[in-house]
Amino acid sequence: MKVDGAHFDQVLADLDLAARELAAALERDPARWSRGRPGKWTAGQHVEHLAITLAVSADAFEPLAARVRDGTLARVPRRGPLQWLWVTMVVKRGTLPRGGKTPRRFEAGPGPSREHTLERLRREIHRHRTLGDGLSAQQRDRLWIRNPFVSRWHYTLPEMVQVHAVHVRHHARLIAEIP
């Protein structure tokens, strides 16, 4: 699948699918929500972490949408070789390496509510849909934010949505490993 403004609906549909598959797996085994591997997050904390990261990117994109509409947002920065490699690996190939340290602001709290957290996940995905729906394909490709983890890097809106889909699937695999 091409990850650009013209294919935004497909990229978003992929994120929706990843989130629905994650929720369905948790529906099949509701007890897993509060379980985790020793010293690791519970399934619920994984889902809350996903909702937090979606909220952070939506919070960053929303104020810039008006600027991309009126043409005052700075051009999308160029990428260096290391960021190009990262985007190729994560956005284009759908691979997210394991073992990264999550910054504290993206960490889940103890004992997240199942219904509230799953609803928040859906709501944060909807915020990204609303952003894309209000823009042309070209504007979606011009709307960019700094990478929330590596501030000297950046993502366009379609790229960020694809990163979220990869991220959801990454955490779904971690949740599946919970006994």
MONORMO-V977471 format. One record per backbone hydrogen bond with DSSP energy under -1.0 kcal/mol. CO is the residue of the C=O (numbers start at 1). NH is the residue of the N-H. Records with the same first field share a line. If there is no record, write none. Layout:
# MONORMO-V977471
CO=NH ; NH
This chain:
# MONORMO-V977471
4=7
5=8
7=11
8=12
9=13
10=14
11=15
12=16
13=17
14=18
15=19
16=20
17=21
18=22
19=23
20=24
21=25
22=26
23=27
24=28
25=29
29=32
30=33
32=35
33=44
35=43
37=40
42=46
43=47
44=48
45=49
46=50
47=51
48=52
49=53
50=54
51=55
52=56
53=57
54=58
55=59
56=60
57=61
58=62
61=64 ; 65
64=68
65=69
66=70
67=72 ; 73
80=84
81=85
82=86
83=87
84=88
85=89
86=90
87=91 ; 92
88=93
89=95
103=106
104=107
113=117
114=118
115=119
116=120
117=121
118=122
119=123
120=124
121=125
122=126
123=127
124=128
125=129
126=130
127=131
128=132
129=133
130=134
132=135
136=140
137=141
138=142
139=143
143=157
145=155
150=153
153=147
155=145
156=160
157=161
158=162
159=163
160=164
161=165
162=166
163=167
164=168
165=169
166=170
167=171
168=172
169=173
170=174
171=175
172=176
175=178
